[in-house]
């Protein structure tokens, strides 16, 4: 039997679980693992072409398509809903489930209680602590130990490039997330407004759509900010990172697990400022690969510090890039957890 893995769901250009999957596909294909993709909604044609180019096979869903297969899903709610009928039609050999949030889904708990999920993937220790208790109330939990999401620095879908040039005409401060009010702190605008710099400040936000604007306001409550925002997907993420010099990733209730945006910022040479809590705080070494802050005022202060101290900004950017190379873009480390599962059975 060939080394192969079946995916319930499909990658996309939108950050998060879909790009985690996209980079994992790069990893598997680079190591001669056959990848079969089964979308639960119509895939983006451009992404399908990229998957075709990598040698993946895309299949139409049917209930028995995963019979006796090694199946993985990254936070795909449709798989959870369909697992009972999938099991009746032809039970998979192994089902791997990655819940990329820090709370349990009802369908996830029900599937676990019915014994339909074989292995769980956790990106952070914080997430593991948050999810395990309710799962264990419903049955024993098996974990794919050693799982580390892969980051491909040469990803064709994102085209991120490290930028080391210092600010010239302006100092750019930014924020990017999906249009979810829990992703944005209510004081987002004022966090930016309190940043000081030795040159004009410009604020850029990507993914700042209707829901986020309802929480934060569609315009800043002050008249001195120079700002621009885009709704989700309006520009490619690599174009966004070329405009900013620091990323402030303060959230408003989402309890960030393992945000890919941190890794994307590092790959682009952009230092990050994140919450000093949740899974995201495990990613950043405070003062070395970014800053972990406990308030929006502290985030404004750290951004100002980076604006006035270019050697510090450069040092943190370089440290973060090296951490990305060593810890997150390490194919051997990311593949190791899957090796035993991928070995052909006798």
C-alpha angles and dihedrals in degrees: 000000000000123000101261142151130199120214124208101209135016138259122249140182092258114102124248127043093358094056091042086057091045092056092044088056088055089052095048095045092048087058097047096257112151109233121205116189123202110185119205091202131025110291125230105267092224091052091046089055090052089050091049090050090054091054097254120147119224118208134190112247121254128161096252099042094103096052109147091349134133101246129189131184131186108212094313106159093192091064091054091052092048099042095096093054091041090054092049093049097045122330116232118240091235131000117204116194127194113190101193094194131076097241132064123253118227091232089050092054092047092048091050092049089054091050094244098130116068104181134019125211118210123190097193138025089235091057091048091054091049098048106035101069097062092041092051090052086065101042147313115313125218116200129201093235119213096024112161119174110239123234116202110207089196096050111157092205096058107026095200117180129194111243118198100170115120121239114278119171096014144358110245122211119185152180131196131182140126116282096273121130091218089061093061128062113231090238094052095124094049091047087062093040092059094055115110126201139169090244134036115299122227123190122210127184127182121195092024097143137153097296095049091045091054088059101038104025126257092254132029118267090235136062103227102072122103102208146164131180138184132205118243114301094003091126131014114265092240090061090052093053091051088064100053138065099194134022120216107201101183112152137200109223105323094112092218115234110186107333112201089208089076091057091044091052091050091050088053096049093251118136116226134221112200142171114284090230144057124034095314091068088063090061099055127063101213112243092004110061096011139316130286111206135188099205142026090247089057089049090054090049094050092048089051090049090054091047092055098037108055095171088056091048091050093047093051091046091052093045091050093049091051091049089051091052095045102039110021107024092049107119095191092054094048095044096047095079091057100044098094093044092051097051111112113252120240 
